[in-house]
Amino acid sequence: MNSEFWNEQAGDDEMAFLTFPDNPSSSRPAQPQAAAPQPPRPGDEAMSGGTMSSFSPQVFENNSGAQLEQQRALPSQPPTQSPFEASAPTPTPPPQQYQQPRPVPSHNNSPNASTPQQRQMQIQMQQQHNFMCLLEEFMNRNNTPLTERYPVIGGKKMNLFLIYAVMVKFGGFNNVLRSKKIVPVASKFGIPPDNNQLLREFVQMYHKCLLPFELYANTPEGMKELSMRKKQLEQQMQFKQATPTSASHQTPPVFNETKFTPGDQRASEPSPATVESRHATPQQDANFVPDFIRNYVPHQRLLDKVGGHDLKALSAFGEQIDHLKPVFLFVPELGKIDLNALTLSLLSKIDAEVNLALNVLLIVTSDPNLVVPLGECMGLLEALASVGTDTLDMLVSGNLDKRRDRYEDARPEYFKPNKIEEVFEKYSGRLKADKDVEVVVDSFTSKEVGDESQDLEVEESDADVVFEEPPRVDTPASDVDEKPLAPFALPSYVELLEAARAEADDFSGRVYAKTFLDRRLMLVEELNTVSMILRNLSFVNNPHGVSNNNLMAANSSLLNFIYALIAALGTSEGFVFARKKMHLMKDTLMTLANVSHAIELRSTKEAFLVLALCLAFGVPLEPEDEKAGFYVPKFDAGKGKYQLHAIDVLTKVLCGSLNNKKMLSSVLARENLDPEMNSLMQTYDQAKNGDLVVRTMGFFVSALPLHVIYEGIERFNDKLPSCLELLLGSIFVAEVIEDAQFSRNVALRLLSSPELVGTNLFKLAFIFAAIYAKTNHENKLMYIHISGKSMELVNVLLRAAVAHAISAGARDELQTLFSVSKLFPADESILGALMTPSLPPDISVQAVESAKLLVRLQEALSN
């Protein structure tokens, strides 16, 4: 503890009331004399009326605990008032007691009781007794009982009553610490100012024994309770004083509440006649009935807590602990993990073995310090893909039976069926219905007599009996009606999030059902566990993780499972809950984000499924914005928190290979697709006028904060890699628009929309180019790439719009394109880009291309 904090002294005026005598023995009351009573000391005041500033702690200085207890045990103590509430009125005796005065008992006639110092001692002792009673009750109720009434610090016993009173005088313990008056306060109780260890013990003692009581006494509830308990203690003390001390039946005494001061002490001395009357035997009235019972108040206590404990809070805390308790051990507690044994458990197709293996793998893969080397256990990846595929098939088909029933009917190898079972198996497969069949057999050879077909007689009433199916005749595929494909409608992440919240708020719903009671729920949980394990395996933490990603991207079984899962999420309703479907979509997206750089698309269906999954994580366009002609939705970081990951997946797949670009181009342009894909695309994209291309472009551009470009580039610095990725993907979409044959001018639709995407992209390009040329920013290389790609994206869209308008002979489209505000850069900006030697040639090339497109547009309008 810092000594400067302790050694700062308070003002003398503020600590004047704490002046203790130097001689400890002087604080003890002297033996009073009957003939010559001692004069009172200056500053002594009676405490019967009592406020916090009216008492003086001098008389308790250096008094030991045993002496205080001995003085507290005096036989006669007048009723006093507790010092905790100065505003409480002095209890007043009932009117009857004034109408009928009663004699004062003889035990109050001692000279000691008439001494003001002695009366002050008794009053303070009673105040201390009441305070300790309240303090002990409070601490016991809070399960922190006092270990000792007088704590010892540095060999000196601390009086808690006086310490608490001094702290309250200065505004409380916290105020004393802030005003740095703790040193003079502690020194008055025998703590040396230069001993930091004892000062620290003094502060800790108050913090432990008195601070909770002080804080509670300042609350409205504490004030009310302490006031009530104070009155109860006073009434109990009055009852004790009113009870006769001798065996004789005496009238309960009445104490007149009188404040004694040094000036009126002589006037308060009893006269000889009064003394003689006190020694006389009082005459008891036969008709008098004691009335002190009317003032009796029974002991009361608050019943909001049982034994000082809040049962509701404890119950809620217990439920939280029960929900948070781990189901399985942690990774260090699992011991040795055999991946080969886990692989065999997954391939066993036994529910108990499969669930145990999946849970262990989930714990192992969740630890970032462990990496499962898939190159050394390729069977594990195949087993996970097999389990996921089987579970998905059961959920989609609705056949929720066990994976394998053979283990239930397993027979030993030496088992040989008897003759009766052979006959039963011979005829049990003929009839599908439960009908009785009479068979005539030879009793000696147990063989059937006659032809089987002749002996089996079928009555007319047995027309519903179905015999063995005739041999199938293969028919051409054209003669068989193809089963229509289910409509593909992959829900968006925002829709699933709202549905999951609604499910969680419905306490009567199925979401809180036990999984082991529902077979479908158990399979959904199992599928979710498989997706989480694959997601954890795809994360890169070290070189082994990189090899895991490449192995996962090249595993055909795993890719088949991922694509089948995406297709099932868009066509099947067998996943029960929206939150389960949302978790599966998120896990699949994160897995693809980690392995998409090495994925090679094998069909246009796979390209469509990847595109649909990524678009599902974009923020949807509001209906009123769509009616107003907008196509770029407002990006919401809370709702679209996975949109940047989806952009990362789609851009990596596009940049992965030329084959991937070709597959996605066919999907976006809806060209060169097989009949199955045409039917699937018809359910997802109703028209063929480029709506899917516009939606994809809005998905990319929405993550680019062009609407706040006037505020500066600070909003772009947080997402520079994502900005570059989405610009690459947008350029690819623009090239698809340029090469495809759409029925409308899609590029003009994108450039002339109210968002002014082309204008903002040119502005962003020149801002980043200027920063690159004039500053030495750490991200200047990223700035110049973003600048070049922004100009390239606008030029591709301009080229596509002009070409479509010229080929269609639509002069109005050319005029609309020419009237777009600041769509073409100014001549000064182009000349500045050409004359700046520090700019890369990519910027100059794109600037010249913009000028050429402007000239071409003007020539087309003039013709």
Secondary structure as UniProt FT lines:
FT   HELIX           3..7
FT   TURN            12..15
FT   HELIX           16..18
FT   HELIX           24..27
FT   TURN            42..43
FT   TURN            52..54
FT   HELIX           57..60
FT   TURN            61..62
FT   HELIX           65..72
FT   TURN            83..84
FT   TURN            86..87
FT   HELIX           95..99
FT   HELIX           106..108
FT   HELIX           111..114
FT   HELIX           116..141
FT   TURN            142..143
FT   STRAND          152..153
FT   TURN            154..155
FT   STRAND          156..157
FT   HELIX           160..169
FT   TURN            170..171
FT   HELIX           173..178
FT   TURN            179..180
FT   HELIX           182..187
FT   TURN            188..190
FT   TURN            193..194
FT   HELIX           196..209
FT   HELIX           211..217
FT   HELIX           220..242
FT   TURN            263..268
FT   HELIX           272..279
FT   TURN            286..287
FT   HELIX           292..295
FT   TURN            307..308
FT   HELIX           311..324
FT   HELIX           331..334
FT   HELIX           339..347
FT   HELIX           351..366
FT   TURN            368..369
FT   HELIX           374..376
FT   HELIX           378..397
FT   TURN            406..408
FT   TURN            413..414
FT   HELIX           419..428
FT   TURN            429..430
FT   TURN            443..445
FT   HELIX           452..455
FT   HELIX           460..462
FT   TURN            463..464
FT   HELIX           477..479
FT   HELIX           493..505
FT   TURN            507..508
FT   HELIX           510..512
FT   HELIX           515..517
FT   HELIX           519..538
FT   HELIX           543..554
FT   HELIX           556..571
FT   TURN            574..575
FT   HELIX           578..595
FT   HELIX           596..598
FT   HELIX           604..616
FT   HELIX           623..627
FT   TURN            628..629
FT   TURN            637..642
FT   HELIX           643..656
FT   HELIX           658..669
FT   HELIX           675..684
FT   HELIX           691..701
FT   TURN            702..703
FT   HELIX           706..711
FT   HELIX           714..717
FT   TURN            718..719
FT   HELIX           720..739
FT   HELIX           746..751
FT   TURN            754..755
FT   HELIX           757..774
FT   TURN            778..779
FT   HELIX           780..808
FT   HELIX           811..818
FT   TURN            821..822
FT   HELIX           827..835
FT   TURN            837..838
FT   HELIX           841..862
//
